[in-house]
Amino acid sequence: MGNQAEGSALNGELDLSQVDALVEPYLDKQGVVIPVLQKIQEHYGYLPRPALERAARRLRIPLSRLYGVATFYAQFKMMPRGRNIIRVCKGTACHIQGGSKIAERIEEILKIKVNETTPDMKFTLEEVACIGACALAPVMMINDEPHGRLTPDKIKKILASYE
């Protein structure tokens, strides 16, 4: 993911100056929707509506087409995400080993629900079907780092290490 600070001004207004450069290699080509969405998300950290509007105009395609693809695929995020993405496994092994208590503890500590981001933009909480680390159940990933054999008591210390 790109530097989210690049994509937004301190006053909360979006800097759209890079959209044209991101879209430029795809002008007058077919099958560009997914790569363009990926480039925009890589730059901003999510898909802001003003950036999608500008890209649609430059590509001469309906905004609804960009939105249709962006909302169909789970990889695309329509809202800003935190610097640290927490993915809690909800697979069978994790469920049996108490994975739901892990998610509940994270929600309690961060005061957010699944698919929400903390107001300070430090954390986004997500649930995933399986992380693929069943031997470590229950498990969560923070960014690309797995944390396994979790208990609710371990969560606060782990989260503090990402502050």
C-alpha positions in Angstrom: 0.0 0.0 0.0 1.3 3.5 -0.8 1.8 6.3 1.5 -1.7 7.4 2.5 -0.4 10.8 3.7 0.6 11.5 0.1 -3.0 11.1 -0.9 -4.7 13.5 1.5 -3.9 16.9 2.7 -3.7 17.7 6.4 -7.0 19.7 6.2 -8.9 16.6 5.1 -9.1 17.6 1.5 -8.0 15.0 -1.1 -5.1 15.7 -3.4 -6.2 14.5 -6.8 -3.1 15.7 -8.6 -1.8 12.1 -9.0 -4.9 10.6 -10.5 -4.1 11.7 -14.0 -0.6 10.1 -13.8 -2.0 6.9 -12.3 -4.5 6.6 -15.1 -2.2 7.8 -18.0 -0.8 4.3 -18.9 -4.3 2.9 -19.3 -5.8 5.5 -21.6 -7.4 4.1 -24.8 -6.8 0.5 -23.6 -9.3 -2.3 -22.9 -9.6 -4.3 -19.6 -8.1 -1.5 -17.4 -10.7 -1.2 -14.6 -9.0 -3.5 -12.1 -5.5 -2.3 -12.7 -6.6 1.4 -12.4 -8.5 0.6 -9.2 -5.4 -1.1 -7.8 -3.2 1.9 -8.7 -5.6 4.3 -7.1 -5.9 2.2 -3.9 -2.2 1.7 -3.7 -1.7 5.5 -3.8 -4.5 6.6 -1.4 -4.9 3.4 0.7 -8.5 3.2 -0.4 -10.8 4.3 -3.3 -12.0 7.8 -2.6 -15.0 8.9 -4.6 -13.4 12.1 -6.1 -10.4 10.0 -7.4 -12.8 7.5 -9.0 -14.8 10.3 -10.6 -11.7 11.8 -12.0 -10.4 8.5 -13.3 -13.8 7.7 -14.9 -13.7 11.0 -16.7 -10.1 10.5 -17.9 -10.8 6.9 -19.0 -14.1 7.9 -20.6 -16.0 5.1 -18.8 -19.1 5.4 -16.5 -18.4 5.9 -12.9 -20.9 3.1 -12.2 -18.5 0.7 -13.9 -15.7 1.5 -11.6 -18.0 1.3 -8.6 -19.4 -2.0 -9.8 -16.0 -3.6 -10.0 -14.7 -2.0 -6.8 -17.7 -3.2 -4.7 -17.6 -6.7 -6.2 -14.1 -7.6 -5.2 -13.1 -7.7 -1.5 -9.6 -6.4 -2.2 -11.0 -2.9 -2.9 -11.8 -0.7 0.1 -14.2 2.2 -0.2 -13.3 3.8 3.1 -9.9 4.9 4.6 -8.1 2.1 6.5 -5.8 2.3 9.4 -2.1 2.0 9.3 -2.3 -1.5 10.9 -4.8 -4.0 9.5 -5.9 -6.6 12.0 -7.3 -9.8 10.5 -8.9 -12.2 12.9 -9.3 -15.7 11.7 -12.8 -17.1 11.8 -11.9 -20.6 10.4 -13.0 -23.8 12.0 -9.8 -24.4 14.1 -9.8 -20.8 15.3 -13.5 -20.9 16.1 -13.1 -24.1 18.1 -10.1 -22.6 20.0 -12.0 -19.4 21.0 -11.4 -17.1 18.1 -14.6 -15.2 18.7 -13.3 -14.1 22.1 -10.2 -12.7 20.4 -12.3 -10.5 18.1 -14.5 -9.4 21.1 -11.4 -8.4 23.1 -10.0 -6.4 20.2 -13.3 -4.6 19.8 -13.4 -3.9 23.5 -9.8 -2.5 23.6 -10.0 -0.4 20.4 -13.7 0.5 20.8 -14.5 -0.4 17.2 -16.4 -3.2 15.5 -15.4 -5.5 12.7 -14.8 -3.5 9.5 -14.3 -0.3 11.3 -11.2 1.9 11.8 -10.1 3.7 14.9 -10.6 7.5 14.8 -6.8 8.0 15.0 -6.4 5.8 11.9 -4.0 3.4 13.7 -6.1 0.2 13.3 -8.7 -1.4 11.1 -10.3 -4.6 12.3 -11.4 -7.3 9.8 -12.5 -10.9 10.0 -11.2 -13.4 7.5 -12.5 -16.9 6.7 -9.0 -18.5 7.2 -5.5 -17.3 7.6 -4.0 -20.8 7.0 -2.2 -21.1 10.3 -4.5 -23.7 11.9 -1.8 -25.1 14.1 -1.5 -21.7 15.8 -5.2 -21.4 16.5 -6.6 -19.0 17.5 -4.7 -16.7 15.2 -4.7 -13.1 13.9 -2.5 -11.2 11.5 -1.5 -7.6 12.0 -0.3 -6.4 8.7 1.8 -9.3 7.5 2.7 -10.6 10.9 0.9 -13.6 12.4 0.1 -13.9 16.1 -0.9 -17.3 17.2 -2.0 -19.3 20.2 -3.9 -16.2 21.4 -5.8 -15.6 24.5 -7.9 -12.5 25.3 -5.3 -11.6 27.9 -2.5 -11.4 25.3 -4.3 -9.0 23.0 -3.6 -5.7 24.8 0.1 -6.2 24.8 0.2 -7.2 21.2 -1.8 -4.1 20.1 0.4 -1.8 22.2 3.4 -3.0 20.3 1.9 -1.4 17.1 1.1 2.0 18.7 
